[in-house]
């Protein structure tokens, strides 16, 4: 497992920047091919394989603990992201920025979270009741291959979308991305001491930033299917809680840029419509930048974090 985890780390550190550069250099052709449209299918395959592996190995009495811990990680990572980001609202006022094209939000597949949850459940049940011991050792290599495909698709897609003008205009989004990552890492440190999960695993779960399709498989390879399932559920819940919390908090009268930290990496796509709807064009723009920065950084950062000793 450890050797494969190190290979995955090297894979992301080397291949991801290369695919981003290729995506940027051939952005017209990449967009024409619609490479990003295939991402959801890669994610579906990854989630099924991970869940099947988990069901094949993880005992049923661990499931309740996985669900409980995933709720703890989701809630505390959100709280600590806000704690670290809220001071920005008092230091830097949100300034009006001119409208930019954020078509990503309009193409959001609102049914995908439910589909992934169904795939996760079916995969786990098949693995649990089938107990295919002969394929258990093959699944980690299959996940490695699927992660490689994920790196290619994400790298090309992000590279084709890079716009330096967006980054220079969205300085507040960059700041929020940094502070929310710091806050999430602190939540991982706290839960490491409270519930005894290894530090590298705890940080990996909390710093998934809602990107469950990345955090889950990566931690499965490094720490096994139980921890991978926990990482998936914790970050899946973070995304779902964003849909609930942002509207509720804004309605109560707290309409601050720090709320963008709740969405993490998802604020550039899945949860972007929520920010556009409840925080206006400016809030939506900053949310896009925040998610974009985290999405560029996390494939480099997370493989390193989970190998810490």
Secondary structure, DSSP 8 states (H G I E B T S, - for coil): -HHHHHHHHHHHHHHHHHHHHHHHHTHHHHHHHTGGGGHHHHHHHHHHHHHHHHHHHS-GGGHHHHHHHHHHHHHHHHHHHHHHHHHHHHHS----------GGGGG--TTHHHHHHHHHHHHHHHHHHH--HHHHHHHHHHHHHHHHHHHHHHHHHHHHH--HHHHHH-HHHHHHHHHHHHHHHHHHHHHHHHH---HHHHHHHHTTTT-HHHHHHHHHHHH-HHHHHHHHHHHHHHHHHHHHHHHHHHHTT---GGGHHHHGGGGGTTTHHHHHHHHHHHHHHHHHHHHHHHHHHHHHHHHHHTT--
